[in-house]
């Protein structure tokens, strides 16, 4: 699966939503596998060319979608959605 480049462009909407959608596509493509840490929010902000607040909001949205899990003092990790579906 090919993941298109992130391009916030001039289309209406919030950049954090497009960023979260792009990271979700990376997760679904296996580029960010289950149980592996998501890059730190500062690194994501730098990688995507956005503010730290935008990266934080994108991470929060991914958490709300159940795609990542944040463990205090440990970091944010890609969730294994198979565990939720099958109870493994």
C-alpha positions in Angstrom: 0.0 0.0 0.0 1.4 3.4 -1.0 0.9 6.3 1.4 0.6 9.7 -0.3 2.8 12.5 0.9 1.4 14.7 3.6 0.2 17.9 2.0 -2.0 20.3 4.1 -2.7 22.3 1.0 -5.4 24.9 0.8 -8.4 22.7 1.3 -10.8 23.6 4.1 -10.4 21.8 7.3 -8.0 21.4 10.2 -4.4 20.4 9.6 -4.4 18.2 12.7 -7.2 16.1 11.2 -5.3 15.7 7.9 -2.1 14.9 9.9 -4.0 12.3 12.0 -5.5 10.8 8.8 -2.0 10.5 7.3 -0.6 8.8 10.4 -3.6 6.5 10.4 -2.8 5.6 6.8 0.8 4.8 7.9 -0.5 2.6 10.7 -2.9 0.8 8.4 -0.1 0.3 5.8 2.1 -1.3 8.5 4.7 1.4 8.4 3.9 2.0 12.1 3.3 -1.5 13.4 1.3 -2.5 16.5 3.1 -2.1 19.9 5.8 0.1 18.4 6.2 3.7 19.8 4.8 6.5 17.8 7.5 9.2 17.2 7.5 11.9 20.0 5.2 14.8 19.4 8.1 17.2 18.9 9.5 14.9 16.2 6.1 14.5 14.5 5.7 18.3 14.5 9.1 18.7 12.9 8.5 15.8 10.4 5.2 17.3 9.3 6.2 20.9 9.5 3.5 21.9 12.0 3.4 23.4 15.4 3.7 21.2 18.5 0.1 22.0 19.4 -1.0 20.6 16.0 1.0 17.4 16.6 -0.5 17.1 20.1 -4.0 17.5 18.8 -3.4 14.9 16.0 -2.1 12.4 18.6 -5.1 13.1 20.7 -7.4 12.4 17.8 -5.6 9.1 17.1 -6.1 8.2 20.7 -9.8 9.0 20.4 -10.0 6.8 17.3 -8.3 3.9 19.2 -5.3 3.8 17.0 -2.7 4.7 19.6 -2.4 4.3 23.4 -0.4 6.7 25.6 1.2 5.4 28.7 2.3 8.0 31.2 6.1 8.4 31.4 6.5 5.7 28.7 5.2 7.3 25.5 2.6 6.7 22.8 2.3 3.3 21.1 0.4 2.0 18.1 -2.5 0.0 19.4 -3.1 -3.6 18.2 -6.7 -3.4 17.1 -6.8 -7.2 16.7 -6.6 -7.5 20.5 -9.8 -5.5 20.8 -11.6 -7.4 18.1 -10.6 -10.9 19.0 -9.7 -10.5 22.7 -6.1 -11.8 22.3 
